[in-house]
Amino acid sequence: MEQRTFGNTDLTCSALGFGTWELGTTQYGDIDVEEAVRAVHMAIDHGVTLFDTAEVYGPYTSEELLARGLGARRKDVVVVSKVGFVYHDDPTVRGNDAVVGRDASAKHVIQRAEGCLKRLDTDYIDLMLIHWPDLVTPHDETMGALETLKAAGKIRHYGVSNYDVPMMRACQEHGNLAANQVGYNLFDRRMEAAVLPYCLEQGVGFMSYGSLAFGLLTGAMSPETEFVDWDWRSGGYAFGLPLFLRENFLKALRVVERLKSLAEGYDKSVAQLALAWVLSHPAVTVALVGMRNERELEENIAAVDWRLTAADREEIDRIFAEEDVPTYATAPQRTDVENLRVDLDD
């Protein structure tokens, strides 16, 4: 497995990372939990060394299940977790309904980090991220809390998630960001305008989530696909983009079918094509993807060594253009965070 380093740090991991949102079990459709936990162990056997989770996935369930899957092998991998949300007082409220706001204050960040450590059954977290911007708390306060956790040995590195360039600049004045984790895939290229260039220039690692467009690029969806009402995709939007609204969804599926044909010419899958495309960007440190079983695991890993040609990339863009499906590459970077809210906030 190819190894990559987070910007200007000494933190190194596999180019492909194991995303565990699905292990939250309350926001991402039905999964076989036991099979998914076993997949964590198998991923390590196949060379995956980064596992990404967050306290909000569940909440809490993903961290607990990841700890089960890692077991004694936790020391062999990079563990990433995220804090920054405020939850409903009633612990029986789960999934999207559990989140009531954001809080990146020093007290909250330090307190929630302790919970992450306990659930992950570890003495330290390799990379702690602030999950979404808190538009009230000053950046220097948040960075100070992360520096406190680092000085105490409870985290090795820290970063942010879903931050735009002005926000990252403000954070960098009071600390050293190791990473920014933001959505990036063939259907969502908003980060190409400013965030990816900034990360590359400033030595900040970039973690791509939604690398397979939240299932669209797995090749497993069809016009008959329906999402259960508690699946966040049932609302039609994916982080501000109307990818799953009916008309857009059907057009996206036509793109996927044509991408399948392109990939098949190399004896590859459309998922492998999508991952190879994300990993080809020079600013990307790691592409995150959910892996629920050994078949998905092996398919995703096989994408890492595939190098797309310039002609391949041109053909991909031509397919999108001919099907009249936007990639949002020329859209303004995220500055109005309130209007680009995560569906968890709805």
Steps between C-alpha positions, in 0.01 A plus 500: 500500500632842407589714803446876512596768754273769639647826373792620709452247781652162579158334483493235227222266394366291215364694202166330553326552834218307664202731560266387777192720468303187412606343831290765669202278395245783525559719195620292207260220416506143622832324545619172649679635808696184575621471141602867501696454824680204347578715196698734727733218594528381140581852385812503715602166349470660156717801587243762602649702785257791546156473660275803516213535746314768700298518817198616299484176301220336693564704710784302661427160341762527228784567745394206716473259208829620354669427834359148483630452149848633573554317826867452583597627154407858583872578546565407137269761346415869482169580671315820410201627694296820501320716755305825492130413519254545786254218561145456624467450874299182445749218424228297331480759221726373224620577151436839343254596775770475767690807380381838625795728421875557476753589768875535448564679829807392695299341780282304259784378278706376794201336667382323184852380418500310828185320390659407169803355676281288724278366222797426275673326791827683436739731683539734204340596169736546207299777336216694662283719278240768567212349304323816376571870550354660811420852381493642854815375673821685401750285312776579748297345783440181303866473395604558860290205613653275236849613599415416863391150402816455295727619782328250731574216257131430441524582130801487269376744236191709435309654215158604376220375280279695259698823547552747218824687426439811715415275793814293452711815479353623828571166666857494370569827680457316830616147426611252237230315310596151392190447287170620365237236426245603238278332244657445159394271219416498130160658566627758748814691398437817701825459690706538182433874492691596814518244781709237322751755361533659846563164667764411243674837531491516879589138574162408648388143438170449319262218589231434241171372638212390279756374250236274343233771509322334792425185301431652158839391368488146634301389197248331730218756465222493243187703419316270743733586790316643799637617834334425832360816657775519764777477242635854460498465119121471501480880520645527150801716589863409560680779685323776314479328160171353368658171390220277626201703385318280252583675171861560595535147634386348170741719301782405735424132445539550125844647563589206721399252229730670252782514754450127553568441133815711517624307804417163347740578218775469763335202671414728791179604677343845509583521871867440421485768231350747748762429767788517251368839388491641856843363587652652187467854637840603641347662810309189609663307784234235550171402338247374751252230408266275693580130475236263634647165394807337348372530143464877526831519683695320230329696222582835659861413575560397139427860395801646677758395242294603198633813330251672273633655179426854384279345233304311767437820692390681186260219418352515851439873463347448156253249642384746765464776241304286254261386772463860620601409855683775691820435692492836683870549425446870434266557796617743767691341784310441821478826685134502597518202732146552625366428152726201450396324815552131552174308489558406862400857585158476337 
